[in-house]
């Protein structure tokens, strides 16, 4: 029986196609990366990363990771630290212990801890998110980010471009910096 079972499992494994495109790219620690990075695959950041990151898939920032720069993605889970703006066409999840300084623009937002946050969370209009998602899905991996306005284009869908198209494509502020709330000032 054990031999038959082993052959059956081996047959099941052979029938399932495992592709590199389905597995995330891992930027492992201990590493320091400085520059711009774009991909159409998921990304797991475990190192110190300085620069912009664009992924048409999900990004995970691990507990030991520190990202200083803007992130553009289709989903984001943060256990580590981000200093920069986040433009997400899907859900941003901040787990307990996450540290974020900057602006977060996301279709959906979940915060499991209110600690270590110095950011503004904005939920853009669905039309703006849809336009950004279309642009994100059409990224050209043959052209380096330095040769394009990709980051600017996508950020404009979430910020000034969306606002200039009227209230229909505007933003709703969900949360503000704790220091602004406690002082009672409006923004």
C-alpha positions in Angstrom: 0.0 0.0 0.0 2.7 2.6 0.8 4.2 2.3 -2.6 0.8 2.8 -4.3 0.1 5.8 -2.2 3.5 7.3 -3.0 2.9 6.8 -6.7 -0.5 8.4 -6.5 1.0 11.5 -4.7 3.8 11.7 -7.2 1.2 11.6 -10.0 -0.7 14.4 -8.4 2.4 16.5 -8.0 3.3 16.0 -11.7 -0.2 17.0 -12.8 -0.1 20.3 -11.1 1.9 22.9 -12.9 4.2 25.0 -10.7 5.4 28.1 -12.3 7.8 30.8 -11.2 5.2 33.4 -12.0 3.0 32.1 -9.2 5.7 32.4 -6.5 6.7 35.7 -5.1 10.1 37.3 -5.5 11.9 37.4 -2.2 14.3 40.2 -1.3 15.8 38.6 1.7 17.7 39.8 4.7 20.5 40.6 5.4 20.5 42.9 2.4 20.3 46.6 1.6 18.8 47.5 -1.8 18.9 51.0 -3.2 17.0 51.8 -6.4 13.7 51.3 -8.3 12.1 48.0 -8.8 9.0 46.9 -10.8 7.5 43.5 -11.4 4.3 41.8 -12.4 4.8 39.2 -9.7 4.2 39.2 -5.9 7.0 40.5 -3.8 8.2 39.7 -0.3 10.5 42.3 1.2 12.6 41.1 4.1 15.5 43.5 3.8 16.2 47.3 4.0 15.0 48.8 0.7 15.5 52.4 -0.3 13.6 53.5 -3.4 10.3 53.0 -5.3 8.7 49.6 -5.7 5.9 48.8 -8.2 4.2 45.5 -8.4 1.0 44.5 -10.2 0.5 41.9 -7.6 0.7 41.8 -3.7 3.6 43.0 -1.6 4.5 41.7 1.8 6.8 43.8 4.1 8.1 41.4 6.8 8.8 42.2 10.5 12.5 42.8 9.9 12.1 44.9 6.8 12.4 48.6 6.4 11.2 50.3 3.2 12.1 54.0 2.6 10.3 55.0 -0.6 6.9 54.8 -2.4 5.1 51.5 -2.9 2.6 50.8 -5.7 0.8 47.5 -5.7 -2.4 45.5 -5.9 -2.4 44.4 -2.2 -0.1 45.1 0.7 0.5 43.4 4.1 2.8 45.2 6.5 4.5 43.7 9.6 7.6 45.9 9.2 8.3 49.6 8.6 7.5 51.9 5.7 8.5 55.5 5.3 6.9 56.7 2.1 3.6 56.8 0.3 1.5 53.7 -0.6 -0.7 53.5 -3.7 -2.7 50.3 -3.5 -5.5 49.2 -5.9 -6.5 46.5 -3.4 -6.4 46.0 0.3 -3.7 47.4 2.7 -3.4 45.4 5.9 -1.3 46.7 8.8 -0.6 44.0 11.3 0.3 44.6 14.9 3.8 46.1 15.1 3.7 47.7 11.7 5.2 51.2 11.5 4.0 53.5 8.7 5.0 57.2 8.0 3.4 58.7 4.9 0.2 58.6 3.0 -1.8 55.5 2.3 -4.2 55.5 -0.7 -6.1 52.2 -0.9 -9.3 50.7 -2.1 -9.6 48.9 1.3 -7.8 49.4 4.5 -7.5 47.3 7.7 -5.4 48.2 10.7 -4.9 45.7 13.5 -3.0 48.1 15.7 -3.1 51.9 16.1 0.4 52.0 17.3 3.4 53.4 15.3 1.3 55.1 12.7 1.9 58.6 11.5 0.0 58.6 8.2 -3.1 59.7 6.4 -5.3 57.0 5.0 -7.4 57.9 1.9 -9.9 55.7 0.1 -10.1 56.9 -3.5 -13.1 56.8 -5.7 -13.6 53.4 -7.5 -13.1 55.1 -10.9 -9.6 56.3 -9.9 -8.7 52.9 -8.5 -9.9 51.2 -11.7 -7.8 53.5 -13.9 -4.7 52.9 -11.6 -5.3 49.2 -11.8 -5.5 49.2 -15.6 -2.2 51.1 -15.7 -0.6 48.8 -13.2 -1.6 45.7 -15.1 -0.1 47.1 -18.3 3.4 47.8 -17.0 6.1 47.2 -19.5 8.9 45.2 -17.9 11.2 45.8 -20.8 11.5 49.5 -19.9 13.3 50.6 -16.7 11.3 52.8 -14.3 13.8 55.6 -14.8 12.7 55.7 -18.5 9.0 56.2 -17.6 6.6 58.3 -15.5 5.0 55.2 -14.2 5.1 56.1 -10.5 3.9 59.7 -11.3 1.1 58.4 -13.5 -0.3 56.0 -10.9 0.1 58.4 -8.0 -1.9 61.0 -10.0 -4.8 58.7 -10.3 -5.0 58.5 -6.5 -4.2 62.2 -5.8 -4.3 65.4 -7.8 -5.7 63.9 -11.1 -8.6 62.3 -9.2 -9.3 65.5 -7.3 -9.2 67.7 -10.4 -11.9 65.6 -12.1 -14.5 66.6 -9.6 -16.1 65.1 -6.5 -17.1 62.0 -8.5 -13.5 60.9 -8.7 -12.4 62.5 -5.4 -11.0 61.0 -2.2 -12.5 60.3 1.2 -10.2 60.8 4.2 -10.6 57.8 6.6 -8.0 58.6 9.2 -5.6 61.4 9.9 -2.3 61.8 11.7 -2.9 61.3 15.4 -1.1 64.7 16.1 -3.7 66.5 13.9 -6.6 64.8 15.5 -5.4 65.6 19.0 -4.9 69.3 18.2 -8.4 69.6 16.9 -7.3 71.2 13.6 -9.0 70.4 10.3 -7.3 69.2 7.2 
